[in-house]
Amino acid sequence: MKFVACKIIIFSLVFCEVCSLKCSPSACAAVLCEAPPAKCPHGYILKPSGYCLCCNSCKKILYEGGNCTSESPIGGVISDKVVCDDKLICLNNVCRKPSHSH
């Protein structure tokens, strides 16, 4: 029983450390990025990616109605492999036009 309790405590400590990571202005200084491709395939666009958006990668462009579900239910951010088309936002896991309330 003590072994299980220790594992839970260790997991909690590590998990809280990961959750509290923030992107400081100097965060990208220590990140090694792969060289981005000269040109992305059709339907993809070169955009900042990775945890602190330090690197560039080709992301699939999603159009209105596209599924932009998060890769991480804890993080709640759009997948790092896709991006909603210009003038669209990811709302309730779907790429949509933003509503303008006056």
Buried (B, 14 or more C-beta within 10 A) or exposed (E): EEEEEEEEEEEEEEEEEEEEEEEEEEBBEEEEEEEBEEEBEEEBEBBBBBEBEBBBBBBBBBEEEBEBEBEEEEEEEBBBEBBBEEEBEBEEEBBBEEEEEE
